[in-house]
Amino acid sequence: MSFDKAYFDAGITRVGTQCEKWDGMIAAAGDPEMIPMWVADMDFPSAPAIQEALREVLGWGTWGYTISGRKDAEALCAYWARRHGVTIAPDEVLMSPCVVTGLRLAVRALTKPGDGVMINPPVYGPFFGSVRGNERALVESPLAVGEDGRYRIDFADMERRLASREAAAVMFCSPHNPCGRAWTREELAELVALCRKYGAPLICDEIHADFVFEGSHHSILTIEGAEEIAVMLCAASKTFNVAGLQQSSIVCKNPKMLEAIRNEMDAAGVKAGNAFALAATRAAYTACDEWLDGLKAYLVDNRDFAMAYIAEHMPKVKVTPLDATYLMWLDCSALGLEQQALLEKLAAAHVKVNDGLFFGEHGRGFIRLNIGCPRAQLERALAQMKTVLG
Ligand SMILES: Cc1ncc(COP(=O)(O)O)c(C=O)c1O
């Protein structure tokens, strides 16, 4: 099978699959015409090798307790070595249900109640909840944005907050959702140096690692010294459209930190042993490279098309440069609309996007547009957006 433009153009019908993006939206909005450009999964079929692996498990006809661990970790290690040049040993990997589970476990294991945990907003909403929901203090070091719309880390601000002990740990998103940045090695090295200087654990969410469009993803684990302080969270879920299976991994090269997280998992009774999820994830990590390469090429075309379309037809909307992820961060502040009015206009045009405020107060005036869909759907959504934002 060829994973070319025609394959991804065909997409897949998701209505009636209990998916949040379509079924959840239609139920909430009561508008069957609404185009879902929100929840961060894609309107493409998962790779054939994954479907085959799931059919095989289905064929077992019985699904008792499942072995989870070594084989799964080995598949992950081989994948990260092959795709991202990272050396990980199976003993450095823990299986976890979701990446957000991993974020929360890491916060609980590596900090104490009352400690400050620093994040860089605007950032994925559950970062806020992972800190606040665990009786830790939320410390915000906002990303700075340049004239060109590109976001960068305000290292001086981060250092001030670490030096004063306002923050005891850092939770970081790499590549960054929703700002679309693929961080450079230099930026990551500076971040690692800062965390080491102040003895702060660095919890790094790399769920979007496979969607770096130019150059390569630099895992935090490839940065010198990171092995002392970093925890890396990853999953096949975003990349291969298997988020509904709920499987992720926690990787840590510091044995003491890994042990602390393992203890926290045991205390909370967190296990990852879903036979379907594990089989799908192993297949994703071993037999889907070609599918992924085709997908990335398709997404780059979608990105370039959307950027050009918005520049031409919605000149007041500023598109944040998208190095990575299939989530486009649009600055609509020049339209002068209140956030609610902005979303209502889009809803009236039958387009569902993510509210910028999901990513914190720094997302006011913004929306996030998911371009992980067939081109025809993207074209339709943009044409309808134009009628209210153009
Ligand atoms: C940065 C980031 N982390 C985590 C998640 C969710 O991962 P999971 O469903 O495995 O909890 C998302 C989903 O959009 C995300 O963007």
The ligand as an SDF file (V2000), in Angstrom:
LIG
                    3D

 16 16  0  0  0  0  0  0  0  0999 V2000
    1.4880   18.1510   24.9630 C   0  0  0  0  0  0  0  0  0  0  0  0
    0.4680   17.0830   25.1880 C   0  0  0  0  0  0  0  0  0  0  0  0
    0.6260   16.2070   26.1910 N   0  0  0  0  0  0  0  0  0  0  0  0
   -0.2670   15.2260   26.4110 C   0  0  0  0  0  0  0  0  0  0  0  0
   -1.3910   15.0920   25.6190 C   0  0  0  0  0  0  0  0  0  0  0  0
   -2.4030   14.0390   25.9210 C   0  0  0  0  0  0  0  0  0  0  0  0
   -1.8190   12.7960   26.0060 O   0  0  0  0  0  0  0  0  0  0  0  0
   -2.6190   11.5910   26.6560 P   0  0  0  0  0  0  0  0  0  0  0  0
   -3.9120   11.4770   25.9290 O   0  0  0  0  0  0  0  0  0  0  0  0
   -1.7250   10.4230   26.4540 O   0  0  0  0  0  0  0  0  0  0  0  0
   -2.8010   11.9370   28.0950 O   0  0  0  0  0  0  0  0  0  0  0  0
   -1.5980   15.9810   24.5620 C   0  0  0  0  0  0  0  0  0  0  0  0
   -2.7950   15.8740   23.7100 C   0  0  0  0  0  0  0  0  0  0  0  0
   -3.1530   16.7360   22.9810 O   0  0  0  0  0  0  0  0  0  0  0  0
   -0.6420   16.9890   24.3310 C   0  0  0  0  0  0  0  0  0  0  0  0
   -0.7760   17.8680   23.3330 O   0  0  0  0  0  0  0  0  0  0  0  0
  1  2  1  0
  2  3  1  0
  2 15  2  0
  3  4  2  0
  4  5  1  0
  5  6  1  0
  5 12  2  0
  6  7  1  0
  7  8  1  0
  8  9  2  0
  8 10  1  0
  8 11  1  0
 12 13  1  0
 12 15  1  0
 13 14  2  0
 15 16  1  0
M  END
$$$$
